[in-house]
Amino acid sequence: MSRLRGPGGRFLPGTAPGPGNPLAAHVHELRVALLEAVTPEMIAGVAKVLVREALQGDVAAARVLLDRLLGPPVPADLLEQLSVVQERLAMMEGRDGNGRGRSK
């Protein structure tokens, strides 16, 4: 291990922090300017336009609207993969698929 880190990989006390993100202050200034330029009424207007366009069949508008309201969709196979991993872990730990230990 280096002299900056302990046996577990954690930084030792007194280790100086890194420089951070050099663009963070600039991004903050831009976000503040954007927030100051937009009112809640403007946001409501944009939302109404998105809804209207989505209802008229604009798939891109519908996607933006639903992604913002519900979050992006989870791929269906991801849930299946998660089930397989959970089953394998249960087998490795000697449990049945319901989290109960196997009777001997």
ChimeraX attribute file (.defattr): number of C-alpha atoms within 10 A of each C-alpha:
attribute: neighborCount
match mode: 1-to-1
recipient: residues
	/A:1	8
	/A:2	8
	/A:3	9
	/A:4	13
	/A:5	13
	/A:6	12
	/A:7	10
	/A:8	7
	/A:9	10
	/A:10	9
	/A:11	15
	/A:12	12
	/A:13	9
	/A:14	7
	/A:15	10
	/A:16	9
	/A:17	7
	/A:18	6
	/A:19	6
	/A:20	7
	/A:21	7
	/A:22	8
	/A:23	8
	/A:24	10
	/A:25	10
	/A:26	10
	/A:27	11
	/A:28	11
	/A:29	11
	/A:30	12
	/A:31	12
	/A:32	11
	/A:33	11
	/A:34	11
	/A:35	11
	/A:36	9
	/A:37	9
	/A:38	10
	/A:39	11
	/A:40	9
	/A:41	9
	/A:42	11
	/A:43	11
	/A:44	11
	/A:45	12
	/A:46	12
	/A:47	14
	/A:48	12
	/A:49	13
	/A:50	20
	/A:51	17
	/A:52	14
	/A:53	16
	/A:54	18
	/A:55	12
	/A:56	11
	/A:57	10
	/A:58	13
	/A:59	12
	/A:60	12
	/A:61	19
	/A:62	18
	/A:63	15
	/A:64	15
	/A:65	17
	/A:66	16
	/A:67	12
	/A:68	10
	/A:69	9
	/A:70	8
	/A:71	10
	/A:72	11
	/A:73	9
	/A:74	8
	/A:75	8
	/A:76	8
	/A:77	9
	/A:78	10
	/A:79	11
	/A:80	11
	/A:81	11
	/A:82	11
	/A:83	13
	/A:84	12
	/A:85	12
	/A:86	15
	/A:87	17
	/A:88	15
	/A:89	14
	/A:90	17
	/A:91	15
	/A:92	10
	/A:93	12
	/A:94	14
	/A:95	16
	/A:96	16
	/A:97	15
	/A:98	9
	/A:99	13
	/A:100	10
	/A:101	13
	/A:102	11
	/A:103	7
	/A:104	3
